[in-house]
């Protein structure tokens, strides 16, 4: 896969999250992170380690920014789902067909889910089948709540029943789940802050030690033993951060 293709895919993931960084802006951010990290490491250590620190910072920045964009996209979709289910249920209860309800809801749903619903509406206006259009929507957006909504609609269409009531009940349950997720995120905020402190405290300690005794880090890492200790400590720090983040993770 070429670098241009990777940047284009990254720009799509950033765009759907609502971040207008763009392909060039994202590339500039990643390169700037690598250059700044390499320069800082070189100034502090005067060591060829700077040649490795720069690319490593680029990789970490790339993955971190895209992961944050994906999480933001997932939250935006989850926030819109209760409203979509309620609008569909209300429209069906008012006497509209499911096809008409989808077209109307697509106009009032915010992005990114609104864009996908408008694609479904356009497909239906061209004569597409509701089942096929909703199935492709679920494939384009692999969100568990959306998959549940699509499944409920398809089952109700095939077996019969009160679709409007089912959609309104689902909207209430999705809203309860969203409220619970917000409460859990608030309750685990301290644990997430602890993870960041675990990552930043060693860097702060190293900076204070270097300020108190200039050249200390360069002397400490000038031998194979020092480099080995650094690698082991970074590995332990990373393991600790991962464990804390998993403990504080909020299930979707």
C-alpha angles and dihedrals in degrees: 000000000000124000091245092055092048091050091048091052090047090051090053092052091048092047095052089052090058097252111132094202096124130202096286094044092051092048090050091050093051093047092046091052091052095046094047093047093048091048093050093048091048094049092048102038106021085213137131085243084091088072089062097038093061098056090040090055090050091054093046092048092047094051096040096051094046092046090051090048092051091050091050091049091051091050092050091052092047091049091053097046099080091051093048092051091048093049092049092047093048093048092050091046089052090060102264121135118247089252091055092044091055092049092050094045092049090063094055102038117101122232142302091032091035092061091053093047090051088054088053090048092050090050091050092048088056090056101267122154117258094227093052094045093050091046091055090047090056090049093051093048111036094195116146094220092049091047089052091050093049092046092050092050094048093047092048091049092052100040101029128231140127101317094175093056092045091053093048091049090049090050090055092049093047090050090051090051092049092050091048091050090053091051092049092049089052092049092051096044091101092054091051091049088051089056091055091047090052088055097044103041096072090049091050091048091051091050092051092048091050091048091050094046113019112215094024095119093046091052093044094050096039092093134058091248092056092049090048092052089049092052093048093047092049089050092051091047091051091048091051092050092049092049093049092047091050091050091050095041116128111219116232 
